[in-house]
Amino acid sequence: MSPGNRPPRNPSALRLVGDLLALFRKAAGHTQATLADRLVIAESTIAAYEQGRRPLPLDTAKKLDQLLETKGALETAVRAMPEIDQFPMFAEQYMAHEREAIALSWYDALTVPGILQTEECARTVLRNRVPAYDEDEIATKTAGRVERQEILHRKCPPTLSFIVWEAALKLAYLEPLARADQLRHLRACAELPGLTLQFMPLDAPTHAGLDGPFILLETPDHQHLAYTESQRGSQWVSDPDEVSILARKYAMLRSQALTPEQSKGLLDRLLGEQ
């Protein structure tokens, strides 16, 4: 799965919630800094909420209602927005969250996850897009996808978990040398600290991921979010109940997939067949 298709944006809804938050904060005698301290989040996050640059999560709205004694007003405002307005973030915003994430759990059934792709694999996947990108777009997007892999090697990497359906390893769209390079790259990634790579075998009798790929993400201020993508577009999920459902699915997938050691063994066998 690779973030891409863009839903329509509605900044006015975000700004309305932000204006309410600023009004209630001032009425309660708080600065952005003092409110951030009470919530144990960054002052810049409060500013982003108030300016409509960042959506106010439902669980944070509930905490603010208690803290500011606003009798559920912020929670009601957040709930009144369509989900697409609660989190109208596109690929660029997803990637920004991905760079800052402290934990990332990624299930993919269609291809190798974007941040685990070699440059040639990324280029080939992008070249198969319909409608087609032109060559300049392919080059730009390939470079961007490769740059995202910086999070795998940063000084304090996030906790990373990947579960990939075994079918994605067939890689028939790659030439033999490129296929072997991709498998070797996955094998090397499987040894990185803080990274777990598992494969869902083709003959698994049960499978919690039949509804399609998804990503779970935890931000530095401990928001738990999810991201899904389909043929019709991408969607952020911020509602705690919905995120919880996907988290439970991911927990089941981890128990149903091959263990990390078995998954390394599968890669070794596939590399031996090259």
C-alpha positions as CSV (number, residue, x, y, z in Angstrom):
1,M,0.0,0.0,0.0
2,S,1.3,3.5,-0.8
3,P,-0.4,6.7,0.2
4,G,-1.8,8.5,-2.8
5,N,-5.3,9.3,-3.8
6,R,-6.6,12.6,-2.4
7,P,-10.1,13.2,-0.9
8,P,-11.5,16.7,-0.9
9,R,-10.4,19.1,1.8
10,N,-12.7,21.1,4.1
11,P,-10.4,23.5,6.1
12,S,-13.4,25.5,7.4
13,A,-14.6,22.7,9.6
14,L,-11.1,22.3,11.1
15,R,-10.8,26.0,11.7
16,L,-14.2,26.1,13.4
17,V,-13.1,23.5,15.9
18,G,-9.8,25.4,16.3
19,D,-11.6,28.7,17.0
20,L,-13.8,27.0,19.6
21,L,-10.7,25.6,21.3
22,A,-9.0,29.0,21.4
23,L,-12.1,30.6,22.8
24,F,-12.5,28.1,25.5
25,R,-8.8,28.1,26.4
26,K,-8.7,31.8,26.8
27,A,-11.9,31.8,28.8
28,A,-10.4,29.3,31.2
29,G,-7.3,31.5,31.6
30,H,-4.8,29.2,29.9
31,T,-2.1,30.1,27.4
32,Q,-1.2,27.6,24.7
33,A,1.9,26.7,26.7
34,T,0.0,26.0,30.0
35,L,-2.7,24.0,28.3
36,A,0.0,21.9,26.5
37,D,1.6,21.3,29.9
38,R,-1.6,20.0,31.4
39,L,-2.2,17.7,28.4
40,V,1.5,16.7,28.3
41,I,1.8,17.5,24.6
42,A,3.8,20.1,22.6
43,E,2.7,23.7,22.6
44,S,3.0,23.6,18.8
45,T,0.4,20.9,18.7
46,I,-2.1,23.2,20.5
47,A,-1.3,25.9,18.1
48,A,-1.9,23.6,15.1
49,Y,-5.3,22.5,16.5
50,E,-6.3,26.1,17.0
51,Q,-5.2,27.2,13.5
52,G,-7.0,24.4,11.8
53,R,-3.7,22.9,10.5
54,R,-4.2,19.7,12.4
55,P,-7.4,17.9,13.4
56,L,-8.4,17.6,17.0
57,P,-8.6,13.9,17.9
58,L,-11.8,12.8,19.6
59,D,-10.0,11.5,22.7
60,T,-8.1,14.8,23.1
61,A,-11.4,16.7,22.7
62,K,-12.8,14.8,25.6
63,K,-9.8,15.6,27.8
64,L,-10.1,19.2,26.9
65,D,-13.8,19.3,27.7
66,Q,-13.0,18.0,31.2
67,L,-10.0,20.3,31.7
68,L,-11.7,23.5,30.3
69,E,-15.1,22.5,31.8
70,T,-16.9,23.0,28.5
71,K,-19.5,20.3,29.0
72,G,-18.7,18.2,25.9
73,A,-18.8,21.1,23.5
74,L,-15.5,20.1,21.8
75,E,-16.4,16.5,21.7
76,T,-19.7,17.3,20.1
77,A,-18.0,19.6,17.5
78,V,-15.5,16.9,16.5
79,R,-18.2,14.2,16.3
80,A,-20.3,16.5,14.1
81,M,-17.7,16.6,11.4
82,P,-17.7,13.9,8.6
83,E,-14.7,11.6,9.2
84,I,-13.0,12.8,6.1
85,D,-13.1,16.3,7.6
86,Q,-11.8,15.0,11.0
87,F,-8.7,13.9,9.2
88,P,-8.4,15.3,5.7
89,M,-4.8,14.5,5.4
90,F,-3.3,13.4,2.1
91,A,-0.1,11.6,1.2
92,E,2.1,14.4,2.2
93,Q,0.6,14.6,5.7
94,Y,0.8,10.9,6.1
95,M,4.5,10.9,5.2
96,A,5.0,13.7,7.8
97,H,3.4,11.6,10.5
98,E,5.4,8.6,9.2
99,R,8.7,10.5,9.7
100,E,7.8,11.4,13.2
101,A,6.1,8.2,14.3
102,I,7.3,6.4,17.4
103,A,5.6,3.2,16.3
104,L,4.3,1.9,13.0
105,S,2.4,-1.4,12.3
106,W,1.9,-2.1,8.6
107,Y,-0.1,-4.9,7.0
108,D,0.1,-5.3,3.2
109,A,-1.3,-7.9,0.9
110,L,-0.7,-6.5,-2.5
111,T,3.0,-5.6,-2.7
112,V,6.1,-5.0,-0.5
113,P,5.4,-2.1,1.9
114,G,6.6,1.2,0.3
115,I,9.3,1.9,2.9
116,L,10.8,-1.6,2.4
117,Q,11.0,-1.4,-1.4
118,T,14.2,-1.1,-3.3
119,E,14.6,1.8,-5.7
120,E,13.9,-0.5,-8.7
121,C,10.9,-2.1,-7.1
122,A,9.4,1.3,-6.2
123,R,10.0,2.5,-9.8
124,T,8.3,-0.5,-11.3
125,V,5.3,-0.3,-8.9
126,L,4.9,3.3,-9.8
127,R,5.3,2.6,-13.5
128,N,2.4,0.2,-13.4
129,R,0.0,2.8,-12.1
130,V,-3.2,3.5,-14.1
131,P,-3.6,6.2,-15.2
132,A,0.1,6.3,-15.9
133,Y,2.5,8.8,-14.4
134,D,4.9,10.5,-16.9
135,E,8.6,9.7,-16.5
136,D,9.4,12.8,-14.5
137,E,6.6,12.0,-12.0
138,I,7.9,8.4,-11.7
139,A,11.4,9.7,-11.0
140,T,10.3,12.2,-8.4
141,K,8.0,9.8,-6.6
142,T,10.6,7.0,-6.7
143,A,13.1,9.3,-5.0
144,G,10.6,10.3,-2.5
145,R,9.7,6.7,-1.6
146,V,13.4,5.8,-1.2
147,E,14.0,8.9,1.0
148,R,11.2,7.7,3.4
149,Q,13.4,4.8,4.4
150,E,15.5,7.2,6.5
151,I,13.2,6.3,9.4
152,L,14.6,2.7,9.3
153,H,18.1,4.0,10.1
154,R,17.7,7.1,12.3
155,K,19.5,7.3,15.6
156,C,16.3,6.4,17.6
157,P,14.2,4.4,15.1
158,P,10.5,3.8,15.7
159,T,9.2,0.4,16.7
160,L,8.3,-1.1,13.3
161,S,6.2,-4.1,12.6
162,F,5.4,-5.4,9.1
163,I,3.1,-8.2,8.1
164,V,3.1,-9.0,4.4
165,W,1.0,-11.7,2.6
166,E,3.4,-14.3,1.1
167,A,1.9,-13.7,-2.4
168,A,3.5,-10.2,-2.4
169,L,6.9,-11.9,-2.5
170,K,6.3,-13.6,-5.9
171,L,7.3,-10.2,-7.4
172,A,6.5,-11.4,-10.9
173,Y,6.5,-7.8,-12.1
174,L,10.3,-7.5,-11.4
175,E,13.1,-8.8,-13.6
176,P,15.0,-11.7,-11.9
177,L,17.9,-9.6,-10.7
178,A,15.6,-6.9,-9.4
179,R,13.5,-9.6,-7.6
180,A,16.6,-11.1,-5.9
181,D,17.7,-7.6,-4.9
182,Q,14.3,-6.9,-3.3
183,L,14.4,-10.2,-1.4
184,R,17.9,-9.5,-0.2
185,H,16.8,-6.0,0.9
186,L,14.0,-7.5,2.9
187,R,16.3,-10.0,4.5
188,A,18.6,-7.2,5.6
189,C,15.7,-5.1,6.9
190,A,14.6,-8.1,9.0
191,E,17.8,-7.8,11.0
192,L,17.4,-4.1,11.8
193,P,16.9,-3.2,15.5
194,G,13.3,-2.5,16.5
195,L,12.0,-3.9,13.2
196,T,9.9,-7.1,13.0
197,L,9.0,-8.6,9.6
198,Q,6.5,-11.4,9.3
199,F,4.8,-13.1,6.3
200,M,1.3,-14.5,6.1
201,P,1.6,-17.9,4.4
202,L,-0.5,-18.7,1.4
203,D,-1.8,-21.8,3.2
204,A,-2.9,-20.0,6.4
205,P,-6.2,-21.5,7.4
206,T,-7.4,-18.2,9.0
207,H,-6.6,-14.7,8.1
208,A,-7.7,-11.4,9.8
209,G,-6.6,-9.2,6.9
210,L,-9.1,-10.2,4.2
211,D,-10.6,-6.7,4.2
212,G,-7.3,-5.3,2.8
213,P,-4.1,-3.4,3.8
214,F,-3.9,-0.9,6.6
215,I,-1.3,1.0,8.7
216,L,-1.4,1.8,12.4
217,L,0.6,4.7,13.7
218,E,1.5,6.2,17.0
219,T,2.6,9.9,17.0
220,P,5.1,11.5,19.5
221,D,2.2,12.9,21.5
222,H,0.7,9.4,21.7
223,Q,-2.2,9.7,19.2
224,H,-3.1,6.3,17.9
225,L,-4.2,6.7,14.2
226,A,-4.8,4.4,11.3
227,Y,-4.6,4.8,7.5
228,T,-6.2,2.7,4.8
229,E,-6.2,2.9,1.1
230,S,-8.4,1.4,-1.6
231,Q,-9.0,1.9,-5.3
232,R,-11.3,4.8,-4.5
233,G,-9.0,6.7,-2.3
234,S,-7.2,7.0,1.0
235,Q,-8.7,7.5,4.5
236,W,-7.4,8.5,7.9
237,V,-9.1,6.9,10.9
238,S,-8.9,8.8,14.1
239,D,-12.0,7.5,16.0
240,P,-10.6,5.5,19.0
241,D,-13.2,2.7,18.5
242,E,-12.3,2.2,14.8
243,V,-8.6,2.4,15.5
244,S,-9.1,-0.2,18.2
245,I,-10.8,-2.6,15.7
246,L,-7.8,-2.3,13.4
247,A,-5.4,-2.8,16.2
248,R,-7.2,-6.0,17.3
249,K,-7.0,-7.2,13.7
250,Y,-3.3,-6.5,13.6
251,A,-2.8,-8.4,16.8
252,M,-4.6,-11.4,15.3
253,L,-2.5,-11.1,12.1
254,R,0.7,-11.3,14.2
255,S,-0.5,-14.5,15.8
256,Q,-1.6,-16.0,12.4
257,A,1.5,-15.1,10.5
258,L,4.9,-16.9,10.4
259,T,7.1,-15.9,13.3
260,P,10.0,-13.5,12.6
261,E,12.5,-16.4,12.5
262,Q,10.3,-18.5,10.2
263,S,9.8,-15.4,8.0
264,K,13.6,-15.0,7.7
265,G,13.8,-18.7,6.7
266,L,11.2,-18.1,4.0
267,L,13.3,-15.3,2.5
268,D,16.4,-17.5,2.7
269,R,14.6,-20.3,0.8
270,L,13.3,-17.9,-1.9
271,L,16.8,-16.4,-2.3
272,G,18.1,-19.9,-2.7
273,E,15.8,-20.5,-5.6
274,Q,16.9,-17.4,-7.5
